[in-house]
Amino acid sequence: MQKLILIAFNAKIGMKLILDCYRINFSKYFNVYVLTDKEYAKGVNDPKIFGISESGSHIRMALDVFNIFKMIKIMAIIAREKKVVIYFISAHPLNAMTAFAVRIINLLPDMELRLVSHIHDVTPHANTKNGFFIDAFQTTQVNLSDHITVYGDYLKSSAKRHFSLPDSKIFSYLHGVNRTISRDNLPQSKVGKKFVSLIGRIDKYKGIDIFLDIIATLEDKIDCEFLLAGYGDLSPYTEKIKKLKRLNVVNQFLSDDEMDEMLLSSHVLVLPYIDASQSGMIPVAYYNACPVIVSDVGGLPEMVKHGETGFISPAKDVSVFTKYVELLVTDSDLRNSLSKNSFEFYRHCLQWDKIINDVAYYIKSL
């Protein structure tokens, strides 16, 4: 069986889920080895998984880059095979250094190492700390890669422009649901539908203030509760939150089970992002038969069938978001229809085993 090396030096939170799904599903087509961070490797305890990086903070990531012993270990593992595909699936500055090392190894006789890089965000989100350096390292990595992969056509077009790449070097596919257990039947909540929710890591670009404005407009007009859940800094929104009577706040890291139950209990997931490339929350919402309302930014509209699995609103337009939320909460027939359609979209398009089948075929063709 052909060998594939997956590299995810940053396997924290959402990336851990993606690595789980990639590792399990690619193993159906390749003899898979993984280079990742030490914490992930310790949790899995598999001899084919090598813990290399620290990746707990930007400082630790920077230290990884200049650790010559780690680079020697990486090169020793990669150079065992004369012909192998190496697939970077997470962002980390060590990727660029590793890609450069692979190019050096490829100069040796009979070596045929192919580099593929998955690019989650073509450019850093607005106000991202150290964004200039992140972009510089990623651009170097892309220039050293034979091919790149991205989630969806929007990111493919963005990558072509930003990195000046030909269409033939980019392969796009949809962002699957980051769950290792598939579902065949429409799931049901234990407590019933009661929330209009914004769930996921708390970050400024996700339009938290817009969601709070939606609540302020609707909380006295419709019969439901509102939920803001996820880990991150909510201090910029303290005053707005204090004024809202029907907002439930869960400001902590959420397990998969907690997130799934919240989505099963939600009429709709609202994602009023002001900046985006793609979102892993949309597939998880569909997995839980929860419709979505999203901003028309980045690749988000590609994941929503307007009027069938949710709605697409102009970014920052509180009035349009409010209209769609009220429509979904008050029209049970529409809500049930969108709920079923969302789950069917997951079943047919967003299961990793089906997506990875196409990606594996692409990689084998390189």
Number of C-alpha atoms within 10 A of each C-alpha: 9 11 16 24 22 24 26 27 28 29 27 17 12 14 17 18 17 23 23 16 21 20 19 14 20 19 15 14 16 16 13 20 21 24 23 24 23 18 17 24 19 12 8 10 11 11 9 13 22 21 19 23 25 21 23 13 10 14 10 12 18 15 15 21 18 12 12 10 11 16 18 13 12 17 16 11 14 22 16 9 13 14 17 18 20 23 22 27 24 22 23 25 24 26 24 23 17 21 23 17 17 23 17 11 17 17 11 11 8 9 16 17 19 20 22 25 26 21 21 18 18 21 21 18 15 12 9 12 11 10 13 11 12 16 16 14 17 24 17 17 26 23 16 20 23 14 21 24 22 25 22 20 15 18 24 24 16 19 23 15 12 12 14 10 18 11 11 8 14 20 19 17 18 19 23 24 25 25 17 16 8 14 14 10 9 14 14 13 15 9 10 11 19 18 24 27 24 28 21 22 19 20 14 19 16 19 20 21 17 19 25 21 17 22 25 19 14 18 16 11 10 14 13 19 18 24 22 21 21 21 15 14 13 15 8 11 12 9 9 12 21 9 11 15 13 18 21 15 14 13 16 14 16 18 10 13 9 11 20 19 15 26 28 26 22 27 29 28 25 25 27 29 23 21 19 20 20 23 18 15 23 27 27 22 26 28 30 27 31 31 32 33 25 25 25 20 20 18 22 23 18 17 22 21 16 16 15 18 25 27 23 25 22 15 19 17 13 18 14 16 26 18 13 19 24 16 14 22 20 14 10 12 10 15 21 16 14 27 25 19 21 27 27 19 20 24 19 10 18 24 24 24 18 14 18 20 14 12 17 17 11 11 16 12 7 11
